[in-house]
Amino acid sequence: MPEREIGGIKYTLTIKNVKNLNMRIKREGIFVSMPPNVPMRYADAFVYKNRDRIEQYMERYKEPENEQLEITVKTTREEAIGMVYRYVEMMSEDKIPQPDEIRFKAMKTMWGNCYTNRGIITLNTELLDMPREYLEYVIIHELAHFIHKDHQKDFWALVEKYCPSWKERRKRMKSYASHLRD
């Protein structure tokens, strides 16, 4: 794990089999992981771009209760589409069909919807700026509709199978979103 420095910020870089650049800020330091075959300058640029946020989070470590913080990086449409197909594959034992189309749209009242008869999933563009756990929950929720059209007991059982923390995520997501829209 090479130590790197950019703009006065020291961090540890790990190359591993991940899809995206990820950053963890801990008391011990800043840890960045990135996929293989990505130039080092991308990691440096990523850290430098987030320097204000890093400094803000590091200040919080002066408070003893904050053990670990994670910076949420904006998810691209391509990454979100990749997540949909990874969940389709993961949920294949439940015979989740592959959507024919994945759309993104600014929506005021919904996080996502699907037209199972046409094989279309639409995701709210706001999800791309929110913590990834919320996007994951919405993807699983929408994919579950390919099997169960309603929100009855079997639907929620399927959602829980792939997202056991769906209730907590949904609750945190509503709280998080209310702060965004204030």
Buried (B, 14 or more C-beta within 10 A) or exposed (E): EEEBEBEEBEBBBEBEEEEBBBBBBEEEEBBBBBBEEBEEEEBBEBBBEBEEBBEEBBEEBEEEEBEEBEBBBEBEEEBBBBBBEEBBEEBEEBEBEEBEEBBBEEBEEEBBBBBBEEBBBBBBBBBBEBBBBBBBBBBBBBBBBBBBEEEEEEBBEBBBBBBEEBEEBBEBBEEBBEEEEE
